[in-house]
Amino acid sequence: MATNDAPACSITATPEARDALRQLKEQHGDIILHVAGANSGLRRPVCLPAGELRIGQRDDLLGVIEGVPVYQMQSRPSGECHSDELVIDMVDGFPVGFSLSTGTRRRFTIYRKHGAQSCVQAFSQDSNVIGVQHDDY
């Protein structure tokens, strides 16, 4: 899917992530979230001021949350989305790379919501996988 097409996914965000996006927009103006397209389970989107990252033909628009476009670099020809809903959330840890910070030692993550129960697969600073169950999203 090219960047100019309609959003590719069903995507939502937790209340904490929505609050963080609104706060960052108030502080920095228009922003984007971008996820690298690696095939690993690593889901650490970077939050950048709009225009700081050139969005190209290999970047898919996954959706828009709180007026913030969410992109992912293509890693497979079939794209990232399937029938599961993607969820943007916040987890403990510092923002990735040049990502904007909320100042809370929390960073954005993206995970798939599978039915009524979902599992966050976020990587801690030492790259050990942490599974966190959410039943109320």
N, C-alpha and C positions, 0 to 999 in steps of 0.2 A: 504494500500500500504506500502510495506517495504521501508526502506531508500535507498536500492540499486537499486530500480526501477527507471524508467524514471520520469521526473518531472510530477506532477499530475495536474498542472494548466496552464492556460494561465496567465502569470504574467508579468507586466511591471513596470516601475518606472518613476516618473516625472523627469525633468532635475535637479531640486534641490536635489532630493534623489540620483540620479546617481552621481552628483558632491560630495555629502557627502560620498557616498560609496568609490569613488576613493580616496578622501582625507584620509579617515580612513585606507584604504589599504596601502597608501603611508606611513602613520605614524606607523601602527601596523603590517604590513604584511598581511598574509591571515586572513580573518575574515568570520564570518557567521552571519546571522540574524535568530532568533528563536522566534516563537510565541507560548505562552502557549496555551493549548488546551481547555480552559474553554469554555462553551457554551454561555457565555455572549457576547455582542457585542464589548467587549474590545479588541482592536487591537493595542497593544503596543509591537512591537517586540524589543527584546534586541539584540544589536550588540556586539559580543564578538570575541576575537581572536580565530582563529580555534584551536581546541584542548582544550579550556577552559570548554566546555560543552560536556559531553558524549552523542553522538547521538545514539539512540537505535532503537529497532524494532517498537516502537510506535511513532517515529518521521517521518513524511512524508516530502519528498523533494517537495516543491511547485514549485520551479523553481530556475533559476540562473540569477542574474542581475549584470552586470559589473564584472563577475567572482566570485560573492559572492553567495553561496548557501543560499536559504531561506527555513527554515524548520518550520513545525508546529507539535506540539504534537497532536496525534489523540485524538479527544474527542467523536467522533461518528464512528461507524463501516463503514459508507458510505464515510468518509473523508470529507474534507472541500469544495472541488471544485465542482462547478456546471457548468453551461454554461457561467457564467459571468467571465470577466477578473478581476484579482486582481491587484491592483495598490499600489506600495510603494510610500509614499509621506513624506513630512516633515511638522510638525505642531509646534506651539509654545509650549514650555514646556521643562522641564529637562528630560534627558534620564532616563529610568526606571532601577532601581536596579543597577546592576554592568555593565550596558551597556556603551560602549565607547561613549565619548562625542565629538562632533565636535567643542565645545567651542562657539556655537552660540545661546544657549538657545532654540534650536530647537531639536526635537526628531523625530524618525521614526514612521509612522503609516501605517496600511494596510487597504484598503477598497475595496469594490466591485465596479466595473465600470458597470453600467447598461445602455446599449445602448449609446446614444450620451451624456447623462447627468448622472453624478454620485454624490453621497453624501458621504462625509467623516463623519464617526461616530467615533470621537475621544473623549476621556474623558479629561476634564481639571483637574487641581489639586484637585478641590473640587467635582469631579465625576459627574458634570452636563454635559449632552450630548450637544455637539455643532454641528450643521449641517452646512457644508460649501459646496457650490455648485461649481463645476468645469465643464466648458463647453469645454475647449480647450485641453483636454488630450485624 
